[in-house]
Amino acid sequence: MKLLKKYKNRLIMITKNMIEQPHKPTFIKFGDKPNKSNKPIDYALWFKRCFTLALVIGFFYLLALVLTENVMKVLGVILGLLIVRWLVRLILRITFGLLHFAFWAVAIAAVILAVF
């Protein structure tokens, strides 16, 4: 009997909450996935992206026609090195950021352990 009363009170509380605050995050079902098929396709955005990509490819194609093969190889090597440099800087920035966080976490933990 106690168990039924407990669940009845919980049901009453949930019902009151639903009536008063229907937009609280507690009513979002975790198992349901949003229906993405109703989202309209932005054709203008896709057209802009395809046009920009076509311009870039066309530019490099015309550049390859004008310049010799050796010059294109040198430009490719320089561009590849710039991309690798950017990736290494990004990885190092993330690594040192995590090490900075870990250092301060250890320092605070050491102070807390020393105080207590």
NORZIVEN-V669167 format. One line per field, one symbol per residue. ss: DSSP state (a for helix, b for strand, c for the rest). phi: phi as a letter, one per 40 degrees, with the letter a starting at -180 (. if undefined). psi: psi as a letter, one per 40 degrees, with the letter a starting at -180 (. if undefined). A space follows every 10 residues. Layout:
ss = ???
phi = ???
psi = ???
This chain:
ss = caaaaaaaaa aaaaaaaaaa ccccaaaccc cccccaaacc ccaaaaaaaa aaaaaaaaaa aaaaaaccaa aaaaaaaaaa aaaaaaaaaa aaaaaaaaaa aaaaaaaaaa aaaaac
phi = .ccccccccc cccccccccc bcbccccccc ccbccccccc cccccccccc cccccccccc cccccccccc cccccccccc cccccccccc cccccccccc cccccccccc cccccc
psi = dddddddddd dddddddddd geeieeehhd dhiiheeehi hgdddddddd dddddddddd ddddddiidd dddddddddd dddddddddd dddddddddd dddddddddd ddddd.
